């Protein structure tokens, strides 16, 4: 098997896994069913094999099978820190919450970002997404915060709490860390 063909399938495997987990989570939440891990694994396998058959010149099914517990990721190192469960929390009364994220395909590489805003009841107000062109992960996350705040102001929202998954970016904005470069937009 050619390494290039295998790497394409390996690159999309995490996306397929996350997608199937997301679908299972939504089905459980909105249809009142339980999440069944072996079904998720089977759906991931089915989706990857289907993609590989649809695009044989680009994606080639791997020579190995997909063991339930492995999914071709046995080379990942074990994380020694404990699992921390994170849950979204409704903002205080009179406040809105803007959740944003930005990312790149490679770092640096093509980038984009997006987010959504919810009110103090947890109701969806609005969302946005944008492509930013070439840049770093930090650039994409900063642009997503900027674009999200601009979007909220355009909607006339006030009292906005911003949440991001990047501690580095949050520390930059709170003055707890100083970037080694100047950023302006």
Secondary structure, 3 states (H helix, E strand, C coil): CCHHHHHHHHHHHHHHHHHHHHHHHHHHHHHCCCCCHHHHHHHHHHHHHHHHHHCCCCCCCCCCCCCCCCCCCCCCCCCCCCCCCCCCCCCCCCCEEEEEEEEECCCCEEEEEEEEEECCCCCEEEEEEEEEEEECHHHHHHHHHHHHHHHHHHCCCCCEEEEECCHHHHHHHCCCCCCCCCCCC
